[in-house]
Amino acid sequence: MKKLGTKRIETERLILRRYVMEDAEDMYNHWASDPEVTKYLTWPAHPSVDITRMLLQDWISRYEEGDYFNWVIELKSSGTAIGNISVVHLKEEIDAAEMGYCMSRTYWGQGIMPEALRAVMDYLFDEVGLNRVAACHDVNNPKSGRVMEKAGMKLEGILRQAGRNNLGICDHVWYAAIKDDRKN
Ligand SMILES: CC(C)(COP(=O)(O)OP(=O)(O)OC[C@H]1O[C@@H](n2cnc3c(N)ncnc32)[C@H](O)[C@@H]1OP(=O)(O)O)[C@@H](O)C(=O)NCCC(=O)NCCS
C-alpha cells in the first residue's frame, strides 16, 4: 500500500477533508454529543465540547502519518461539517482496511454516507492500493448494512457476540469489497 494518508476527496454533494480545530463545535453539536448517533458505536456521546476539542487535537496531530485515514464530511451546499468517516483498523500485512462512520441525524436518509463511503473506497483501492475494504455493524443496526451494500460491499457473515458497543456485547454483521470484485 502507498502511505498517502487523508487526502481531500470531492463528490457531488460532499467534501471529505482533514479536520481542523474549528470543526469542534460542528462535530459536538451535530453528531458527537447525540446518544442516538452513538448508540451502536464504541465511544460514548461527548459530555462537553472540551472533550471534542481534546480528541480533535490528537486526530489532527496524526495527519502526518501516511497510514492515518480520517475525514470530516462537509456538505458543499452549506459548508457545514456533518459527520465522520475513517479507517478504524488497518491490516498492512494483507492490504486491508476496516471502515467506521457516523453522521448527524438531521441528514440521515439522503444517501450521504453511501456517497462518502463509495468515494473513500475508490481512493483506498485505486490510489492507496488496498486489496480489501471491510466494515461491520451491530445486527440491530441494519441501516448501516444498507450503507455498506449501497457502497458496493458484499455480505460476508455474522460473528456472534464478537463486538461491544454502547448497548453491550453484540453480534457483528460483516461486509467487504475486494479488488477482484471491482473488475466486474
Ligand atoms: C448508518 C448511517 C451512517 C446511515 O447514513 P445515511 O446517509 O442516512 O444512509 P442512507 O441515506 O443510505 O440510509 C441508509 C438506511 O437507513 C435507513 N434510514 C433512512 N432514513 C432514516 C431515518 N431518518 N431514520 C432511520 N433510518 C433511516 C433506511 O433503511 C436506509 O436504507 P434504504 O435506503 O435502503 O431505505 C447513519 O444512520 C448514522 O450515522 N447512524 C449512527 C451511527 C452509526 O450507526 N454508524 C454505523 C456504525 S456500524
The ligand as an SDF file (V2000), in Angstrom:
LIG
                    3D

 48 50  0  0  0  0  0  0  0  0999 V2000
  -25.8270    4.4930    9.4880 C   0  0  0  0  0  0  0  0  0  0  0  0
  -25.7900    5.9080    8.8960 C   0  0  0  0  0  0  0  0  0  0  0  0
  -24.3520    6.3020    8.6660 C   0  0  0  0  0  0  0  0  0  0  0  0
  -26.5580    5.8990    7.5800 C   0  0  0  0  0  0  0  0  0  0  0  0
  -26.2290    7.0350    6.8140 O   0  0  0  0  0  0  0  0  0  0  0  0
  -27.2720    7.6740    5.7490 P   0  0  0  0  0  0  0  0  0  0  0  0
  -26.5390    8.7030    4.9680 O   0  0  0  0  0  0  0  0  0  0  0  0
  -28.5120    8.0640    6.4440 O   0  0  0  0  0  0  0  0  0  0  0  0
  -27.5480    6.4060    4.8100 O   0  0  0  0  0  0  0  0  0  0  0  0
  -28.7760    6.2270    3.7750 P   0  0  0  0  0  0  0  0  0  0  0  0
  -29.4230    7.5250    3.4750 O   0  0  0  0  0  0  0  0  0  0  0  0
  -28.2270    5.4360    2.6610 O   0  0  0  0  0  0  0  0  0  0  0  0
  -29.7950    5.3450    4.5900 O   0  0  0  0  0  0  0  0  0  0  0  0
  -29.4270    4.0230    4.9710 C   0  0  0  0  0  0  0  0  0  0  0  0
  -30.6600    3.3260    5.5320 C   0  0  0  0  0  0  0  0  0  0  0  0
  -31.0680    3.9800    6.7350 O   0  0  0  0  0  0  0  0  0  0  0  0
  -32.4910    3.9050    6.8700 C   0  0  0  0  0  0  0  0  0  0  0  0
  -32.9680    5.2770    7.0700 N   0  0  0  0  0  0  0  0  0  0  0  0
  -33.0660    6.2560    6.1790 C   0  0  0  0  0  0  0  0  0  0  0  0
  -33.5080    7.3910    6.7540 N   0  0  0  0  0  0  0  0  0  0  0  0
  -33.6730    7.1340    8.0390 C   0  0  0  0  0  0  0  0  0  0  0  0
  -34.0910    7.8880    9.1430 C   0  0  0  0  0  0  0  0  0  0  0  0
  -34.4080    9.1780    9.0300 N   0  0  0  0  0  0  0  0  0  0  0  0
  -34.1460    7.2820   10.3350 N   0  0  0  0  0  0  0  0  0  0  0  0
  -33.8170    5.9870   10.4770 C   0  0  0  0  0  0  0  0  0  0  0  0
  -33.3970    5.2240    9.4500 N   0  0  0  0  0  0  0  0  0  0  0  0
  -33.3390    5.7710    8.2580 C   0  0  0  0  0  0  0  0  0  0  0  0
  -33.0210    3.2750    5.6140 C   0  0  0  0  0  0  0  0  0  0  0  0
  -33.2830    1.9120    5.9040 O   0  0  0  0  0  0  0  0  0  0  0  0
  -31.8700    3.3910    4.6260 C   0  0  0  0  0  0  0  0  0  0  0  0
  -31.8120    2.3030    3.7380 O   0  0  0  0  0  0  0  0  0  0  0  0
  -32.6400    2.3670    2.3250 P   0  0  0  0  0  0  0  0  0  0  0  0
  -32.0150    3.4700    1.5280 O   0  0  0  0  0  0  0  0  0  0  0  0
  -32.4360    1.0330    1.7460 O   0  0  0  0  0  0  0  0  0  0  0  0
  -34.0780    2.6720    2.6760 O   0  0  0  0  0  0  0  0  0  0  0  0
  -26.4440    6.9540    9.8550 C   0  0  0  0  0  0  0  0  0  0  0  0
  -27.7390    6.4940   10.1360 O   0  0  0  0  0  0  0  0  0  0  0  0
  -25.6910    7.1370   11.1560 C   0  0  0  0  0  0  0  0  0  0  0  0
  -24.8070    7.9810   11.2530 O   0  0  0  0  0  0  0  0  0  0  0  0
  -26.0650    6.3570   12.1950 N   0  0  0  0  0  0  0  0  0  0  0  0
  -25.4380    6.4670   13.5200 C   0  0  0  0  0  0  0  0  0  0  0  0
  -24.0060    5.9690   13.5370 C   0  0  0  0  0  0  0  0  0  0  0  0
  -23.8920    4.5530   13.0490 C   0  0  0  0  0  0  0  0  0  0  0  0
  -24.7300    3.7060   13.3240 O   0  0  0  0  0  0  0  0  0  0  0  0
  -22.7910    4.2750   12.3240 N   0  0  0  0  0  0  0  0  0  0  0  0
  -22.5090    2.9620   11.7910 C   0  0  0  0  0  0  0  0  0  0  0  0
  -21.9230    2.0870   12.8050 C   0  0  0  0  0  0  0  0  0  0  0  0
  -21.5580    0.4770   12.1200 S   0  0  0  0  0  0  0  0  0  0  0  0
  1  2  1  0
  2  3  1  0
  2  4  1  0
  2 36  1  0
  4  5  1  0
  5  6  1  0
  6  7  2  0
  6  8  1  0
  6  9  1  0
  9 10  1  0
 10 11  2  0
 10 12  1  0
 10 13  1  0
 13 14  1  0
 14 15  1  0
 15 16  1  0
 15 30  1  0
 16 17  1  0
 17 18  1  0
 17 28  1  0
 18 19  1  0
 18 27  1  0
 19 20  2  0
 20 21  1  0
 21 22  1  0
 21 27  2  0
 22 23  1  0
 22 24  2  0
 24 25  1  0
 25 26  2  0
 26 27  1  0
 28 29  1  0
 28 30  1  0
 30 31  1  0
 31 32  1  0
 32 33  2  0
 32 34  1  0
 32 35  1  0
 36 37  1  0
 36 38  1  0
 38 39  2  0
 38 40  1  0
 40 41  1  0
 41 42  1  0
 42 43  1  0
 43 44  2  0
 43 45  1  0
 45 46  1  0
 46 47  1  0
 47 48  1  0
M  END
$$$$
